[in-house]
């Protein structure tokens, strides 16, 4: 009986030690996540956050792409704008592909809003580029992104508005025509905004 009591006592000590080590591991992982993903994301260091192995990479890529998109719209340097534009499109596409991979071929239900936002921003970039280059193919590709946005989020008023605007201005169906009519004031929705709301994409720390 004494041996059994001693064995049970040693077993309890071992279990307590394992639980303590597991707790330390979780604390360490939480600290690493904060330093490598949460804090950089909050401070605008999206590149560092996107490289983290423990945070939500799609969210970090989305934020970095959106930041590059806004910088491209704001700069007067054509070469810099082109580079930022390409980087933004690559990051947003990578973020969407990350969501597809996480869902084993389809967007997870919990990520549909983020995926819709990604498609909306991709649509904006394609349409703005298509209007600037008078490329009907790019404009149509942008409309397809808006339609995918609506499939994921039927309540996205900005995507619906932009499709209607393009259809009314006949930009979707007309052939490329360098001398064709344009509407300088009719631009797709700005990044992260919906008509009448000013709402953008909100996220937490990826949980």
C-alpha positions in Angstrom: 0.0 0.0 0.0 2.9 2.3 0.8 4.4 1.7 -2.6 1.1 2.5 -4.3 0.8 5.7 -2.5 4.4 6.7 -3.4 3.7 5.8 -7.0 0.5 7.9 -7.1 2.4 10.8 -5.6 5.2 10.6 -8.2 2.6 10.4 -10.9 0.9 13.5 -9.7 4.2 15.3 -9.6 4.9 14.2 -13.2 1.5 15.3 -14.4 1.9 18.7 -12.7 5.3 19.2 -14.4 3.9 18.3 -17.8 1.0 20.8 -17.3 3.5 23.5 -16.2 5.6 22.9 -19.3 2.6 23.1 -21.5 1.5 26.3 -19.9 5.0 27.8 -20.5 4.8 26.7 -24.1 1.4 28.4 -24.6 2.7 31.6 -23.0 5.7 31.6 -25.2 3.6 31.0 -28.3 1.3 33.9 -27.3 4.3 36.2 -26.8 5.8 35.2 -30.1 2.5 35.7 -31.9 2.3 39.2 -30.3 5.8 40.2 -31.3 5.8 38.7 -34.8 2.2 39.4 -35.9 -0.1 41.4 -33.6 2.2 44.2 -32.8 3.6 44.7 -36.3 0.1 44.6 -37.8 -1.1 47.3 -35.3 1.9 49.5 -36.1 1.6 49.2 -39.9 4.6 46.9 -40.4 2.5 44.6 -42.7 5.5 43.0 -44.4 6.8 41.6 -41.0 3.3 40.5 -40.1 2.8 38.7 -43.4 5.9 36.7 -42.8 4.8 35.5 -39.4 4.2 31.7 -39.1 1.7 32.0 -36.3 -0.6 34.9 -37.3 -3.3 35.2 -39.9 -1.3 35.6 -43.1 -4.3 36.5 -45.3 -5.2 39.5 -43.0 -1.6 40.7 -43.1 -1.4 40.4 -46.9 -4.7 42.2 -47.2 -3.6 45.1 -45.1 -0.2 45.4 -46.9 -2.0 45.2 -50.3 -4.5 47.9 -49.2 -1.7 50.1 -48.0 0.2 49.8 -51.3 -3.0 50.5 -53.2 -3.6 53.7 -51.3 0.0 54.8 -51.8 -0.3 54.1 -55.5 -3.4 56.4 -55.7 -1.7 59.1 -53.7 1.7 59.3 -55.5 2.4 61.5 -58.6 5.4 59.3 -59.6 4.2 57.1 -62.4 6.9 54.5 -62.0 6.4 54.3 -58.3 2.7 54.0 -58.7 3.1 51.2 -61.2 5.3 49.3 -58.8 2.9 49.8 -55.9 0.0 48.9 -58.1 1.6 45.6 -59.1 2.6 44.8 -55.5 -0.9 45.6 -54.2 -2.5 43.3 -56.8 0.0 40.5 -56.0 -0.6 40.8 -52.2 -4.4 40.8 -52.5 -4.3 37.9 -54.9 -2.0 36.0 -52.5 -4.3 36.8 -49.6 -7.3 35.4 -51.5 -5.4 32.3 -52.5 -4.4 31.8 -48.8 -8.1 31.8 -47.9 -8.8 29.2 -50.6 -6.0 27.0 -49.3 -7.2 27.3 -45.8 -10.6 26.1 -47.0 -9.2 23.2 -49.1 -10.4 24.7 -52.3 -13.2 27.1 -51.2 -13.4 30.1 -48.9 -14.2 29.1 -45.3 -17.5 30.5 -44.0 -15.7 32.5 -41.3 -13.6 34.2 -44.0 -16.2 35.1 -46.5 -16.3 38.8 -45.5 -12.6 39.2 -45.9 -12.6 37.3 -49.2 -15.4 39.6 -50.5 -13.3 42.7 -49.4 -10.3 41.2 -51.3 -12.3 40.7 -54.5 -13.8 44.3 -54.2 -10.3 45.8 -53.9 -9.0 43.7 -56.8 -12.0 44.8 -58.9 -11.2 48.5 -58.1 -7.6 48.1 -59.2 -8.5 46.3 -62.4 -11.2 48.8 -63.4 -9.1 51.9 -62.6 -6.2 50.4 -64.6 -8.6 49.5 -67.4 -10.1 53.0 -67.6 -6.6 54.5 -67.6 -5.4 52.2 -70.4 -8.8 52.1 -72.1 -8.7 48.3 -71.9 -12.1 46.6 -72.0 -10.6 43.3 -71.0 -9.3 44.8 -67.7 -12.6 46.5 -67.0 -14.5 43.2 -67.6 -12.0 41.4 -65.3 -12.7 44.0 -62.7 -16.5 43.5 -63.0 -15.9 39.7 -62.6 -14.1 40.5 -59.3 -17.1 42.7 -58.2 -19.5 39.8 -59.1 -17.4 37.4 -57.0 -17.5 39.9 -54.2 -21.3 39.9 -54.4 -21.4 36.1 -54.5 -19.4 36.0 -51.2 -21.2 39.0 -49.7 -24.5 39.8 -51.4 -25.0 42.9 -49.2 -21.9 44.7 -50.5 -23.4 47.9 -51.8 -20.1 49.3 -53.2 -19.6 46.4 -55.5 -23.2 46.5 -56.8 -22.9 50.3 -57.2 -19.7 50.0 -59.2 -21.1 47.4 -61.6 -24.2 49.6 -62.2 -22.0 52.6 -62.8 -19.9 50.9 -65.3 -22.9 49.4 -67.1 -24.6 52.8 -67.3 -21.4 54.4 -68.7 -21.2 51.5 -71.2 -17.5 50.9 -70.2 -18.1 47.2 -69.8 -19.4 46.5 -73.3 -17.8 49.0 -75.6 -14.7 48.1 -77.7 -11.4 49.8 -77.0 -11.6 53.3 -78.5 -8.9 55.8 -77.7 -11.3 58.6 -78.7 -14.3 57.2 -76.9 -16.3 59.1 -74.4 -15.3 59.0 -70.8 -16.6 60.1 -67.4 -13.7 61.6 -65.4 -15.8 61.9 -62.3 -17.1 58.3 -62.4 -14.5 56.3 -60.5 -15.0 53.0 -58.7 -15.3 53.1 -55.0 -12.2 54.1 -53.1 -10.3 51.4 -51.2 -12.1 50.3 -48.0 -15.2 52.4 -48.5 -18.8 51.8 -49.4 -21.1 54.5 -50.7 -22.8 56.4 -47.8 -21.0 54.5 -45.1 -17.3 55.1 -45.2 -16.9 51.6 -43.8 -13.8 49.7 -44.4 -12.5 46.2 -43.5 -12.2 45.7 -39.8 -10.3 42.8 -38.3 -9.1 41.8 -34.9 -5.9 39.9 -34.3 -7.0 37.1 -36.6 -8.9 35.0 -34.1 
